[in-house]
């Protein structure tokens, strides 16, 4: 049997959302053959047992450790056979006919390599899922607060396209990695996710390589899905995840802009961290009721600053 659609879901301690995601997939296509592959990154919340018991037709890949976002998804994609691949976060709930609508549009436009639906928050408001490629300017706007002062301005926006309301089909630089539709023919040209990233920035890198290989990246609001968010475990270890994000950002800049680009981005990050630490310190002093939260923000910023100087010295 020829499989038209392969769905790959990477999961880590997300049992409730994963179950809902798998339930929604049953109504996402009516006319096409589909396989579903769940890659579990060593969950301890019963996710694996839930998949085996409630969704026996789902192929489950059990990892003995958390291998990260790119490597885990690549494992699922390597095990897949479909002409079209859909890489989903486990906290995604698809609307009825979502995958059919995306595949229909892909088949009508053979130059599209990657496609993403309109993403909604849990309250069904629009969730920004499109980004521009990172530049020193848009990162400076975010770091300096200009993107907030001039909210809604395209010129002063950071990487996230918060000025875009998701109300039309457009080509975009980057689709955020909660929901990707990928043409296998295209992926064979630009490759799978870069496993040198553990998490963060791999979505920007993947979309950039898609464009570089001559394929379009498209936002298509004719298909919709809910991204619950908030199921992330980053809050359990904010310092670790902030350091991981910073390393990934700097790796992306060195990969695509060389040592000088990485050094320039380090300067922007330094400004951002200095502002964040100063703001948290001020709030710590004047708002005693929020000292715990602001103390965490100060620890995160301090750890990232130490790592930044260490990495800068290493690469000098």
Secondary structure, 3 states (H helix, E strand, C coil): CCCCEEEEEEECCCHHHHHHHHHHHCCCCCCCCEEEEEEECCCCCCHHHHHHHHCCCCEEEECCCCCCHHHHHHHHHHCCCCCEEEEEECCEEECCCHHHHHHHHHHHCCCEEEEEEEEECCCCCECCCEECCCCHHHHHHHHHCHHHHCCCCCCCCCCECCCCCCCCCEECCEECCCEEEEEHHHHHHHCCCCCCCCCCCHHHHHHHHHHHCCCEEEEEEEEEEEECCCCCCHHHHHHHHHHHHHHHHHHHHHHHHHHHHHHHHHHHHHHHHHHHHHHHHHHHHHCHHHHHHHHHHHHHHHHHHHHHHHHHHHHC
